[in-house]
């Protein structure tokens, strides 16, 4: 399986919890993060003051936050396909936390 490598080169805030992310291949993607801000790693980013501290890590060329949260640049690049799978995974995190079972399928697109 081929895993394309992309680098985030810049981003712009376009709305609360929504960024336009620009990549080294000249493309950009508007990413609304709200549906995936769940769980131990991403849940704290529901606090806009923390979310707004996003920056580009100069070594791995992706978005990172002070609490250690990050996203694979390929996931960001392909958000129109990967975003739905991440949302389903986030719903599973919520279900697991509350001791309920969700019907969402397990996703291999996210590692967190």
N, CA, C and O atoms as a GROMACS GRO file, in nm:
protein
  448
    1UNK      N    1   0.084  -0.118   0.000
    1UNK     CA    2   0.000   0.000   0.000
    1UNK      C    3   0.089   0.124   0.000
    1UNK      O    4   0.180   0.136   0.081
    2UNK      N    5   0.060   0.213  -0.090
    2UNK     CA    6   0.138   0.337  -0.103
    2UNK      C    7   0.077   0.443  -0.013
    2UNK      O    8  -0.044   0.464  -0.011
    3UNK      N    9   0.164   0.510   0.061
    3UNK     CA   10   0.121   0.620   0.148
    3UNK      C   11   0.189   0.746   0.097
    3UNK      O   12   0.308   0.766   0.118
    4UNK      N   13   0.111   0.830   0.028
    4UNK     CA   14   0.167   0.953  -0.025
    4UNK      C   15   0.216   1.043   0.088
    4UNK      O   16   0.156   1.048   0.196
    5UNK      N   17   0.323   1.113   0.062
    5UNK     CA   18   0.381   1.204   0.159
    5UNK      C   19   0.346   1.347   0.119
    5UNK      O   20   0.374   1.390   0.007
    6UNK      N   21   0.286   1.419   0.210
    6UNK     CA   22   0.252   1.559   0.188
    6UNK      C   23   0.311   1.640   0.303
    6UNK      O   24   0.332   1.588   0.413
    7UNK      N   25   0.336   1.767   0.276
    7UNK     CA   26   0.385   1.858   0.380
    7UNK      C   27   0.291   1.977   0.386
    7UNK      O   28   0.252   2.033   0.284
    8UNK      N   29   0.254   2.014   0.507
    8UNK     CA   30   0.176   2.135   0.528
    8UNK      C   31   0.273   2.252   0.519
    8UNK      O   32   0.375   2.254   0.588
    9UNK      N   33   0.242   2.350   0.433
    9UNK     CA   34   0.331   2.465   0.418
    9UNK      C   35   0.275   2.591   0.483
    9UNK      O   36   0.350   2.681   0.519
   10UNK      N   37   0.142   2.598   0.497
   10UNK     CA   38   0.081   2.712   0.564
   10UNK      C   39  -0.065   2.679   0.593
   10UNK      O   40  -0.118   2.578   0.547
   11UNK      N   41  -0.128   2.766   0.671
   11UNK     CA   42  -0.271   2.749   0.699
   11UNK      C   43  -0.331   2.886   0.731
   11UNK      O   44  -0.260   2.979   0.770
   12UNK      N   45  -0.461   2.895   0.714
   12UNK     CA   46  -0.536   3.016   0.748
   12UNK      C   47  -0.659   2.973   0.827
   12UNK      O   48  -0.723   2.873   0.796
   13UNK      N   49  -0.691   3.049   0.930
   13UNK     CA   50  -0.815   3.025   1.003
   13UNK      C   51  -0.928   3.087   0.922
   13UNK      O   52  -0.924   3.206   0.891
   14UNK      N   53  -1.030   3.006   0.888
   14UNK     CA   54  -1.141   3.056   0.808
   14UNK      C   55  -1.271   3.064   0.888
   14UNK      O   56  -1.366   3.131   0.846
   15UNK      N   57  -1.277   2.996   1.001
   15UNK     CA   58  -1.393   2.997   1.090
   15UNK      C   59  -1.349   2.931   1.220
   15UNK      O   60  -1.241   2.873   1.226
   16UNK      N   61  -1.432   2.939   1.325
   16UNK     CA   62  -1.395   2.869   1.448
   16UNK      C   63  -1.372   2.720   1.420
   16UNK      O   64  -1.457   2.653   1.360
   17UNK      N   65  -1.259   2.669   1.463
   17UNK     CA   66  -1.221   2.529   1.450
   17UNK      C   67  -1.210   2.483   1.304
   17UNK      O   68  -1.213   2.363   1.277
   18UNK      N   69  -1.196   2.576   1.212
   18UNK     CA   70  -1.186   2.544   1.070
   18UNK      C   71  -1.065   2.615   1.010
   18UNK      O   72  -1.049   2.737   1.024
   19UNK      N   73  -0.981   2.537   0.944
   19UNK     CA   74  -0.859   2.590   0.885
   19UNK      C   75  -0.854   2.556   0.736
   19UNK      O   76  -0.898   2.449   0.694
   20UNK      N   77  -0.800   2.647   0.658
   20UNK     CA   78  -0.762   2.616   0.520
   20UNK      C   79  -0.615   2.579   0.526
   20UNK      O   80  -0.531   2.661   0.562
   21UNK      N   81  -0.586   2.455   0.490
   21UNK     CA   82  -0.450   2.401   0.501
   21UNK      C   83  -0.391   2.393   0.361
   21UNK      O   84  -0.452   2.337   0.270
   22UNK      N   85  -0.271   2.449   0.344
   22UNK     CA   86  -0.202   2.454   0.215
   22UNK      C   87  -0.088   2.352   0.217
   22UNK      O   88  -0.015   2.340   0.316
   23UNK      N   89  -0.073   2.279   0.106
   23UNK     CA   90   0.024   2.170   0.098
   23UNK      C   91   0.133   2.199  -0.006
   23UNK      O   92   0.119   2.286  -0.092
   24UNK      N   93   0.242   2.124   0.005
   24UNK     CA   94   0.356   2.144  -0.083
   24UNK      C   95   0.329   2.107  -0.228
   24UNK      O   96   0.410   2.140  -0.315
   25UNK      N   97   0.219   2.039  -0.256
   25UNK     CA   98   0.186   2.006  -0.395
   25UNK      C   99   0.098   2.113  -0.459
   25UNK      O  100   0.048   2.095  -0.570
   26UNK      N  101   0.079   2.226  -0.389
   26UNK     CA  102   0.002   2.337  -0.443
   26UNK      C  103  -0.147   2.330  -0.416
   26UNK      O  104  -0.221   2.420  -0.456
   27UNK      N  105  -0.193   2.226  -0.350
   27UNK     CA  106  -0.335   2.213  -0.319
   27UNK      C  107  -0.364   2.269  -0.180
   27UNK      O  108  -0.273   2.294  -0.102
   28UNK      N  109  -0.492   2.287  -0.153
   28UNK     CA  110  -0.534   2.326  -0.019
   28UNK      C  111  -0.664   2.253   0.014
   28UNK      O  112  -0.735   2.207  -0.075
   29UNK      N  113  -0.691   2.245   0.140
   29UNK     CA  114  -0.808   2.173   0.189
   29UNK      C  115  -0.867   2.254   0.306
   29UNK      O  116  -0.794   2.294   0.396
   30UNK      N  117  -0.998   2.277   0.303
   30UNK     CA  118  -1.064   2.339   0.416
   30UNK      C  119  -1.107   2.226   0.510
   30UNK      O  120  -1.180   2.135   0.471
   31UNK      N  121  -1.060   2.234   0.634
   31UNK     CA  122  -1.085   2.129   0.731
   31UNK      C  123  -1.162   2.186   0.849
   31UNK      O  124  -1.113   2.273   0.921
   32UNK      N  125  -1.283   2.134   0.868
   32UNK     CA  126  -1.363   2.166   0.987
   32UNK      C  127  -1.334   2.056   1.088
   32UNK      O  128  -1.379   1.943   1.071
   33UNK      N  129  -1.261   2.088   1.191
   33UNK     CA  130  -1.216   1.988   1.289
   33UNK      C  131  -1.324   1.953   1.392
   33UNK      O  132  -1.308   1.853   1.463
   34UNK      N  133  -1.431   2.031   1.403
   34UNK     CA  134  -1.528   2.010   1.511
   34UNK      C  135  -1.577   1.867   1.524
   34UNK      O  136  -1.586   1.818   1.637
   35UNK      N  137  -1.608   1.795   1.416
   35UNK     CA  138  -1.660   1.658   1.434
   35UNK      C  139  -1.561   1.559   1.495
   35UNK      O  140  -1.602   1.454   1.544
   36UNK      N  141  -1.433   1.590   1.493
   36UNK     CA  142  -1.334   1.494   1.543
   36UNK      C  143  -1.268   1.537   1.673
   36UNK      O  144  -1.174   1.472   1.720
   37UNK      N  145  -1.313   1.645   1.732
   37UNK     CA  146  -1.253   1.692   1.857
   37UNK      C  147  -1.314   1.619   1.975
   37UNK      O  148  -1.390   1.675   2.053
   38UNK      N  149  -1.278   1.493   1.986
   38UNK     CA  150  -1.325   1.404   2.092
   38UNK      C  151  -1.206   1.325   2.144
   38UNK      O  152  -1.099   1.325   2.083
   39UNK      N  153  -1.225   1.260   2.254
   39UNK     CA  154  -1.122   1.171   2.306
   39UNK      C  155  -1.016   1.244   2.386
   39UNK      O  156  -1.017   1.366   2.400
   40UNK      N  157  -0.924   1.165   2.436
   40UNK     CA  158  -0.819   1.215   2.526
   40UNK      C  159  -0.726   1.315   2.456
   40UNK      O  160  -0.686   1.414   2.517
   41UNK      N  161  -0.691   1.288   2.331
   41UNK     CA  162  -0.596   1.374   2.261
   41UNK      C  163  -0.662   1.496   2.196
   41UNK      O  164  -0.614   1.608   2.209
   42UNK      N  165  -0.772   1.473   2.127
   42UNK     CA  166  -0.834   1.581   2.050
   42UNK      C  167  -0.944   1.655   2.125
   42UNK      O  168  -0.976   1.769   2.090
   43UNK      N  169  -1.002   1.596   2.227
   43UNK     CA  170  -1.108   1.660   2.305
   43UNK      C  171  -1.070   1.795   2.362
   43UNK      O  172  -1.150   1.888   2.356
   44UNK      N  173  -0.949   1.809   2.418
   44UNK     CA  174  -0.911   1.939   2.473
   44UNK      C  175  -0.910   2.053   2.370
   44UNK      O  176  -0.916   2.170   2.406
   45UNK      N  177  -0.902   2.018   2.241
   45UNK     CA  178  -0.900   2.120   2.137
   45UNK      C  179  -1.037   2.185   2.116
   45UNK      O  180  -1.050   2.278   2.037
   46UNK      N  181  -1.140   2.137   2.187
   46UNK     CA  182  -1.270   2.203   2.184
   46UNK      C  183  -1.261   2.341   2.251
   46UNK      O  184  -1.348   2.426   2.230
   47UNK      N  185  -1.158   2.362   2.329
   47UNK     CA  186  -1.131   2.492   2.389
   47UNK      C  187  -1.065   2.578   2.281
   47UNK      O  188  -0.952   2.550   2.241
   48UNK      N  189  -1.134   2.680   2.234
   48UNK     CA  190  -1.082   2.760   2.123
   48UNK      C  191  -0.948   2.825   2.154
   48UNK      O  192  -0.868   2.846   2.064
   49UNK      N  193  -0.924   2.857   2.281
   49UNK     CA  194  -0.795   2.917   2.314
   49UNK      C  195  -0.680   2.819   2.292
   49UNK      O  196  -0.570   2.860   2.256
   50UNK      N  197  -0.704   2.690   2.312
   50UNK     CA  198  -0.602   2.589   2.284
   50UNK      C  199  -0.598   2.560   2.134
   50UNK      O  200  -0.490   2.552   2.076
   51UNK      N  201  -0.714   2.544   2.071
   51UNK     CA  202  -0.717   2.515   1.928
   51UNK      C  203  -0.642   2.622   1.850
   51UNK      O  204  -0.568   2.591   1.756
   52UNK      N  205  -0.661   2.747   1.887
   52UNK     CA  206  -0.601   2.858   1.815
   52UNK      C  207  -0.449   2.868   1.832
   52UNK      O  208  -0.386   2.954   1.770
   53UNK      N  209  -0.391   2.782   1.914
   53UNK     CA  210  -0.245   2.778   1.930
   53UNK      C  211  -0.179   2.684   1.829
   53UNK      O  212  -0.061   2.652   1.841
   54UNK      N  213  -0.256   2.640   1.730
   54UNK     CA  214  -0.204   2.551   1.627
   54UNK      C  215  -0.083   2.615   1.558
   54UNK      O  216  -0.077   2.737   1.540
   55UNK      N  217   0.011   2.531   1.521
   55UNK     CA  218   0.128   2.577   1.448
   55UNK      C  219   0.173   2.464   1.355
   55UNK      O  220   0.123   2.352   1.363
   56UNK      N  221   0.268   2.494   1.270
   56UNK     CA  222   0.326   2.392   1.182
   56UNK      C  223   0.456   2.345   1.245
   56UNK      O  224   0.545   2.425   1.274
   57UNK      N  225   0.467   2.216   1.265
   57UNK     CA  226   0.591   2.160   1.316
   57UNK      C  227   0.694   2.163   1.203
   57UNK      O  228   0.669   2.105   1.097
   58UNK      N  229   0.808   2.229   1.222
   58UNK     CA  230   0.906   2.243   1.114
   58UNK      C  231   0.976   2.113   1.077
   58UNK      O  232   1.036   2.103   0.970
   59UNK      N  233   0.970   2.014   1.164
   59UNK     CA  234   1.038   1.887   1.136
   59UNK      C  235   0.949   1.790   1.058
   59UNK      O  236   0.994   1.727   0.963
   60UNK      N  237   0.822   1.778   1.100
   60UNK     CA  238   0.733   1.680   1.035
   60UNK      C  239   0.632   1.746   0.941
   60UNK      O  240   0.556   1.676   0.874
   61UNK      N  241   0.630   1.879   0.936
   61UNK     CA  242   0.550   1.955   0.840
   61UNK      C  243   0.401   1.922   0.848
   61UNK      O  244   0.337   1.894   0.747
   62UNK      N  245   0.349   1.925   0.969
   62UNK     CA  246   0.206   1.908   0.989
   62UNK      C  247   0.159   2.001   1.099
   62UNK      O  248   0.239   2.066   1.166
   63UNK      N  249   0.027   2.006   1.116
   63UNK     CA  250  -0.030   2.089   1.222
   63UNK      C  251  -0.012   2.021   1.356
   63UNK      O  252  -0.035   1.900   1.369
   64UNK      N  253   0.029   2.098   1.456
   64UNK     CA  254   0.046   2.046   1.591
   64UNK      C  255  -0.009   2.147   1.690
   64UNK      O  256  -0.019   2.266   1.662
   65UNK      N  257  -0.046   2.096   1.808
   65UNK     CA  258  -0.098   2.179   1.916
   65UNK      C  259  -0.014   2.155   2.040
   65UNK      O  260   0.054   2.053   2.050
   66UNK      N  261  -0.017   2.250   2.135
   66UNK     CA  262   0.067   2.238   2.255
   66UNK      C  263   0.041   2.112   2.338
   66UNK      O  264   0.130   2.068   2.411
   67UNK      N  265  -0.078   2.054   2.329
   67UNK     CA  266  -0.107   1.934   2.408
   67UNK      C  267  -0.055   1.807   2.341
   67UNK      O  268  -0.077   1.697   2.393
   68UNK      N  269   0.013   1.819   2.227
   68UNK     CA  270   0.068   1.703   2.158
   68UNK      C  271  -0.020   1.650   2.045
   68UNK      O  272   0.021   1.560   1.973
   69UNK      N  273  -0.138   1.704   2.029
   69UNK     CA  274  -0.227   1.660   1.921
   69UNK      C  275  -0.167   1.698   1.786
   69UNK      O  276  -0.108   1.805   1.771
   70UNK      N  277  -0.184   1.610   1.690
   70UNK     CA  278  -0.144   1.638   1.554
   70UNK      C  279  -0.225   1.549   1.460
   70UNK      O  280  -0.297   1.460   1.504
   71UNK      N  281  -0.213   1.576   1.332
   71UNK     CA  282  -0.280   1.495   1.230
   71UNK      C  283  -0.179   1.464   1.121
   71UNK      O  284  -0.098   1.549   1.084
   72UNK      N  285  -0.184   1.342   1.070
   72UNK     CA  286  -0.101   1.303   0.957
   72UNK      C  287  -0.131   1.397   0.840
   72UNK      O  288  -0.248   1.416   0.807
   73UNK      N  289  -0.029   1.456   0.777
   73UNK     CA  290  -0.056   1.546   0.665
   73UNK      C  291  -0.136   1.481   0.553
   73UNK      O  292  -0.213   1.549   0.486
   74UNK      N  293  -0.120   1.351   0.532
   74UNK     CA  294  -0.197   1.282   0.427
   74UNK      C  295  -0.345   1.280   0.462
   74UNK      O  296  -0.430   1.290   0.373
   75UNK      N  297  -0.378   1.266   0.590
   75UNK     CA  298  -0.518   1.270   0.634
   75UNK      C  299  -0.574   1.410   0.608
   75UNK      O  300  -0.685   1.423   0.557
   76UNK      N  301  -0.498   1.512   0.641
   76UNK     CA  302  -0.544   1.649   0.616
   76UNK      C  303  -0.561   1.674   0.466
   76UNK      O  304  -0.660   1.734   0.424
   77UNK      N  305  -0.466   1.628   0.388
   77UNK     CA  306  -0.469   1.646   0.243
   77UNK      C  307  -0.592   1.580   0.182
   77UNK      O  308  -0.652   1.633   0.089
   78UNK      N  309  -0.628   1.466   0.235
   78UNK     CA  310  -0.740   1.388   0.181
   78UNK      C  311  -0.863   1.395   0.272
   78UNK      O  312  -0.939   1.298   0.283
   79UNK      N  313  -0.882   1.509   0.337
   79UNK     CA  314  -0.988   1.523   0.437
   79UNK      C  315  -1.126   1.489   0.382
   79UNK      O  316  -1.209   1.436   0.456
   80UNK      N  317  -1.153   1.519   0.255
   80UNK     CA  318  -1.285   1.490   0.201
   80UNK      C  319  -1.316   1.341   0.207
   80UNK      O  320  -1.432   1.304   0.218
   81UNK      N  321  -1.215   1.256   0.199
   81UNK     CA  322  -1.236   1.112   0.214
   81UNK      C  323  -1.213   1.066   0.359
   81UNK      O  324  -1.292   0.987   0.411
   82UNK      N  325  -1.109   1.114   0.422
   82UNK     CA  326  -1.069   1.066   0.555
   82UNK      C  327  -1.151   1.126   0.668
   82UNK      O  328  -1.164   1.064   0.774
   83UNK      N  329  -1.206   1.244   0.648
   83UNK     CA  330  -1.278   1.313   0.756
   83UNK      C  331  -1.396   1.233   0.809
   83UNK      O  332  -1.418   1.230   0.930
   84UNK      N  333  -1.472   1.169   0.722
   84UNK     CA  334  -1.587   1.091   0.766
   84UNK      C  335  -1.543   0.972   0.852
   84UNK      O  336  -1.607   0.940   0.952
   85UNK      N  337  -1.434   0.907   0.812
   85UNK     CA  338  -1.383   0.794   0.891
   85UNK      C  339  -1.334   0.841   1.027
   85UNK      O  340  -1.354   0.773   1.127
   86UNK      N  341  -1.269   0.957   1.032
   86UNK     CA  342  -1.223   1.010   1.161
   86UNK      C  343  -1.341   1.048   1.249
   86UNK      O  344  -1.336   1.029   1.370
   87UNK      N  345  -1.447   1.103   1.189
   87UNK     CA  346  -1.566   1.137   1.267
   87UNK      C  347  -1.625   1.012   1.329
   87UNK      O  348  -1.662   1.012   1.446
   88UNK      N  349  -1.635   0.904   1.251
   88UNK     CA  350  -1.687   0.778   1.304
   88UNK      C  351  -1.599   0.726   1.418
   88UNK      O  352  -1.649   0.675   1.518
   89UNK      N  353  -1.469   0.739   1.401
   89UNK     CA  354  -1.376   0.696   1.506
   89UNK      C  355  -1.395   0.781   1.632
   89UNK      O  356  -1.394   0.728   1.743
   90UNK      N  357  -1.412   0.912   1.616
   90UNK     CA  358  -1.434   1.001   1.730
   90UNK      C  359  -1.561   0.964   1.803
   90UNK      O  360  -1.566   0.970   1.926
   91UNK      N  361  -1.666   0.926   1.730
   91UNK     CA  362  -1.790   0.882   1.793
   91UNK      C  363  -1.768   0.756   1.875
   91UNK      O  364  -1.830   0.739   1.980
   92UNK      N  365  -1.680   0.668   1.828
   92UNK     CA  366  -1.647   0.547   1.906
   92UNK      C  367  -1.574   0.583   2.035
   92UNK      O  368  -1.596   0.520   2.138
   93UNK      N  369  -1.486   0.686   2.029
   93UNK     CA  370  -1.416   0.729   2.149
   93UNK      C  371  -1.516   0.776   2.254
   93UNK      O  372  -1.503   0.744   2.372
   94UNK      N  373  -1.615   0.852   2.210
   94UNK     CA  374  -1.717   0.903   2.302
   94UNK      C  375  -1.797   0.787   2.359
   94UNK      O  376  -1.822   0.782   2.479
   95UNK      N  377  -1.837   0.693   2.273
   95UNK     CA  378  -1.913   0.577   2.318
   95UNK      C  379  -1.834   0.495   2.419
   95UNK      O  380  -1.888   0.452   2.521
   96UNK      N  381  -1.706   0.474   2.391
   96UNK     CA  382  -1.622   0.396   2.483
   96UNK      C  383  -1.609   0.466   2.617
   96UNK      O  384  -1.611   0.401   2.722
   97UNK      N  385  -1.596   0.598   2.614
   97UNK     CA  386  -1.581   0.674   2.738
   97UNK      C  387  -1.706   0.663   2.824
   97UNK      O  388  -1.698   0.659   2.947
   98UNK      N  389  -1.823   0.658   2.758
   98UNK     CA  390  -1.949   0.652   2.830
   98UNK      C  391  -2.000   0.510   2.848
   98UNK      O  392  -2.110   0.489   2.900
   99UNK      N  393  -1.920   0.411   2.806
   99UNK     CA  394  -1.957   0.272   2.826
   99UNK      C  395  -2.067   0.223   2.735
   99UNK      O  396  -2.131   0.123   2.766
  100UNK      N  397  -2.091   0.291   2.624
  100UNK     CA  398  -2.191   0.245   2.528
  100UNK      C  399  -2.119   0.197   2.404
  100UNK      O  400  -2.002   0.227   2.384
  101UNK      N  401  -2.188   0.122   2.322
  101UNK     CA  402  -2.129   0.075   2.198
  101UNK      C  403  -2.189   0.150   2.083
  101UNK      O  404  -2.311   0.169   2.075
  102UNK      N  405  -2.104   0.191   1.994
  102UNK     CA  406  -2.149   0.262   1.875
  102UNK      C  407  -2.147   0.171   1.756
  102UNK      O  408  -2.080   0.067   1.758
  103UNK      N  409  -2.218   0.206   1.654
  103UNK     CA  410  -2.225   0.126   1.534
  103UNK      C  411  -2.121   0.165   1.432
  103UNK      O  412  -2.123   0.114   1.320
  104UNK      N  413  -2.031   0.252   1.467
  104UNK     CA  414  -1.933   0.299   1.370
  104UNK      C  415  -1.831   0.191   1.341
  104UNK      O  416  -1.789   0.117   1.430
  105UNK      N  417  -1.792   0.182   1.216
  105UNK     CA  418  -1.692   0.085   1.175
  105UNK      C  419  -1.554   0.131   1.220
  105UNK      O  420  -1.527   0.251   1.227
  106UNK      N  421  -1.470   0.036   1.249
  106UNK     CA  422  -1.334   0.068   1.290
  106UNK      C  423  -1.257   0.125   1.173
  106UNK      O  424  -1.266   0.075   1.061
  107UNK      N  425  -1.182   0.228   1.197
  107UNK     CA  426  -1.107   0.297   1.092
  107UNK      C  427  -0.960   0.272   1.110
  107UNK      O  428  -0.908   0.273   1.222
  108UNK      N  429  -0.892   0.252   0.998
  108UNK     CA  430  -0.746   0.238   1.003
  108UNK      C  431  -0.680   0.366   0.954
  108UNK      O  432  -0.558   0.369   0.935
  109UNK      N  433  -0.759   0.472   0.933
  109UNK     CA  434  -0.701   0.595   0.881
  109UNK      C  435  -0.641   0.682   0.989
  109UNK      O  436  -0.563   0.772   0.958
  110UNK      N  437  -0.673   0.658   1.112
  110UNK     CA  438  -0.620   0.742   1.221
  110UNK      C  439  -0.548   0.653   1.320
  110UNK      O  440  -0.586   0.538   1.342
  111UNK      N  441  -0.448   0.707   1.380
  111UNK     CA  442  -0.373   0.630   1.478
  111UNK      C  443  -0.408   0.669   1.620
  111UNK      O  444  -0.357   0.609   1.714
  112UNK      N  445  -0.495   0.768   1.637
  112UNK     CA  446  -0.529   0.814   1.771
  112UNK      C  447  -0.675   0.794   1.797
  112UNK      O  448  -0.723   0.827   1.905
   0.00000   0.00000   0.00000
